[in-house]
Amino acid sequence: MKKLFVAFKNAISGIAQAVIIGRNMRIHLGFSVFAIFMSVMLRLNIYEWCIIVLLCFFVLAAEVFNTAIEAAVDLFSLELHAKAKLAKDASAGAVLLLAIASVIIGMLVYINAFIRLLEY
């Protein structure tokens, strides 16, 4: 049980560090809070809530992975190196792709919910 507690403590510490050092993580966190606010205002159904919550957590998790990759690359190479740049840029690109997909899917969910509210 103690090992499980330590594992959770370390995981939470990793997330906290990503928030503290990661400007983009704070931006994604802000957009996630906004998405939750919009979900409340538009009275999403349970399935729409699941979609929005999953998208928020996917983007946040991707940003944590990106932070980890950047830290690992920096650990092994403080010099400018083409492969180090590729690793960092590719991991940031993965987050961007997921964020774009999340915005598109989120807009579809929100537009549908907004139309539903107008019909009442």
N, C-alpha and C positions, 0 to 999 in steps of 0.2 A: 504494500500500500504506500509506503514511503517513497519508493521508486516512482510510482505513478504520480504522486504529488510533485516530486521534483521534475518529472517530465512536463507536467502541466505548467509549473512555475517557469521552466526554461522556455516553453513555447510562448507563454504570455510575455516573457521578457523579450523574445525575438520580435514579436508583433510590436511591442512598445518601442523598441529600438528603431524599427522600420518607420514608425510614426514620428519619432523624435528627429531622426537624421534625414528622413525622406520627404522632401517638399512635395513630390508627386503623390506620395502616400497620403499626405494631409489633404491634397486636392481631391483625390479619389474618395477619401473619407467624407469630405464636405459634400461631394455630389451624392454619395450614398445616403447621407442624412437628408438631403433635399429630396431624393427619390422616395424615401420613407414618408416624408412630409406630404409629398404629392400623392402617394398611395393612400394616405389617410384622407386627404381632401377629396380625392376622386372616388372614395369608397370602393376600392378594388375588392373583387371576390377572392376566395381562398386560392384559386388557381393562379390568378394574376399576382397575388401576394407572393406565392411560391416562386414565380418567375422573377419578380423584382428582387426578392431577397437573395435568390441564387446568383443572379447577375451581379449584385453588389458584392457578395462574398467572393465570387470568382475573380472579379477585378482586383479586390483588395488582396486576395491570395496571390494573384499573379504579380502584384506590386511587391509583396513580401519576397517572392521568388526572385524578382528582378534585383531587389536590394541585396539578397544573399549572393547572387551571381556577381554583382558588382563588387561586393566586399571580398569575395574569394579571388576574383581577378586582381584586385588591388593588392591583396596579400601576396600574390605570386609575382606581380610585375608592377612596380611603380613607374617604370619607364613607359613612354609611348610605344606601343607595339601594335601592328596591324591586326593580329589575332585577338589581342586583348580588346581592342576597339570593336572588332566584329562581335565578340561575345557580349560586350555591354550593349552595343547597338541592337543586336538581335533580341536580347532579352527585353529591352525597352520596346522594341517593335512588337513583340508578342503581347505586351501589356496594351499597347496602342490598338492593336487589332481587336483584342477583347473589349476594350473600352468603346471602340466604334460600334462593334456588334451590339454591345449593351445599350448604347444610345438608340440605335435603330429599333431594337426589340422593345426597349422601354417606351419609345415614342408610339409604337404600334399599340402597346397595351394601354397607354395613357389616352391616346386619341379614341380608342374603342370605348374606354370607360367614360370619357368626356361626352361622347355621343350618347351613350346610355343615360347619363345624367340629364342631358337636354331633352330626351324623349319622355321623361317623367313629367 
